[in-house]
Amino acid sequence: MQLTVVIQDLGMGGLQDGDGNPQDRWPQLAQRINGAAERVDVVLLCEATGWDRYGHKQLARAMADLDLDAAPLPPSRSGIGTALLYRREVLGRWVRHNADFGLEVLHGIAVTSFDIPGLPAPLSFMPVHFTPMSAEQALIEANYAATRCYKYGPFAVLGGDVNYAPASSRHPLPDFSEMRPYNLGSRTLLPDSDFDPAAAPEPDRRGARKLVQNGYLDVAWHLFETSRGEDTALLAPTGTNDRIDQAWVSAPLANAVSDYRLLDEPEGASDHCGLAFTINTDAIDTASPWTYR
């Protein structure tokens, strides 16, 4: 079975700008998501701000416009939460939805799992949005997300705005000239010696490396390496200065992912590009269906 997964940072729910002014960008966001493929099966969203208000009015609007069902919205300490929508006709009803320890992460996390024909354990999905204000806290959040996404077995997909540089030192550097001082303070390593303003900053890759340490693969980087470094479009920035929006899958899905691409139309839908990729569930490695303990 082929599944198309879309990841998108909405930008304050797609309902307002960063200063709280009304700005209904949801129609453009819905157009972007619906246009990602002939059939979109799973959507991982972050910054679903306000989607729980007025009787979950915006969540219901999204379900109608995308023709998808929704998992329960995870709790969020910030109010800038995440959301997961899915095509029930393809994946069936979810069999587990677990937000335990989700409030240990600033914006909240939850894992939602589905029984997929041919898999000995559920296939799990988790939208993530790591704090942009502390690489040290984001490192902790990455470990919570990695661990909890494995709650129902080894077949795991997580993605969203991780806010920090990709794991490999061979990845293209961020455009530091486009970073605000607070981004430079959060997204670059603290020097070991006296601070030299003229020294070249180094990106803080620890959050992404924690995901790698937990057995996850960055889909774009994995496909880039598979292309022998020829498909550089896979490494394009998703924000103004770096590829901070990322899709990650557990190792058994390494040979099951393909067709990664950025979503940037219509322009102005969000300050982040979306991204999409495909999972072939028949190609998932089922040799070691371990259980969480």
Secondary structure, 3 states (H helix, E strand, C coil): CEEEEEEEECCHHHCECCCCCECCCHHHHHHHHHCCCCCCCEEEEECCCCCCHHHHHHHHHHHHHHCCEECCCCCCCCCCCEEEEECHHHHCCCCEEECCCHHHCCCCCCEEEECCCCCCCCEEEEEEECCCCCHHHHHHHHHHHHHHHCCCCCEEEEEEECCCCCCCCCCCCCCHHHCCHHHHHHHECCCCCCCCCCCCCCECCHHHHHHHHCCEEEHHHHHHHHCCCCCHHHHCCCCCCCCCEEEEEEHHHHHHEEEEEEECCCCCCCCCCEEEEEEEHHHCCCCCCCCCC
